[in-house]
Amino acid sequence: MTAAPDAPAAAGRLRRALTDPLPPAAALALLAVAAAARDATVLCWASVGALAGYALSGSV
């Protein structure tokens, strides 16, 4: 039994989608904005710190 010919291409697309830095960065940015809107100061600064750490880690 062999894999379908397009299996490597599908695996490559899936791997790129899972390792794309945009979704986690966007989610953290939305969390920071939502926390700031609700006056959740600690959560806001925690999400801003997470964004900074993510950016400085070389993931972006």
CORSUL-V849448 format. One record per backbone hydrogen bond with DSSP energy under -1.0 kcal/mol. CO is the residue of the C=O (numbers start at 0). NH is the residue of the N-H. E is the energy in kcal/mol with one decimal. If there is no record, write none. Layout:
<<CO;NH;E> <CO;NH;E>>
//
This chain:
<<3;6;-1.9> <5;9;-2.3> <6;10;-2.6> <7;11;-2.2> <8;12;-2.1> <9;13;-2.4> <10;14;-2.6> <11;15;-2.3> <12;16;-2.2> <13;17;-2.2> <14;18;-1.6> <20;24;-1.5> <21;25;-2.8> <22;26;-2.4> <23;27;-2.3> <24;28;-2.1> <25;29;-2.5> <26;30;-2.2> <27;31;-2.2> <28;32;-2.2> <29;33;-2.7> <30;34;-2.5> <31;35;-2.2> <32;36;-2.2> <33;37;-1.5> <34;39;-2.9> <35;38;-1.1> <38;40;-1.3> <39;43;-2.7> <40;44;-2.6> <41;45;-2.2> <42;46;-2.3> <43;47;-2.2> <44;48;-2.5> <45;49;-2.0> <46;50;-2.2> <47;51;-2.3> <48;52;-2.6> <49;53;-2.5> <50;54;-2.4> <51;55;-2.5> <52;56;-1.3> <53;58;-1.0>>
//
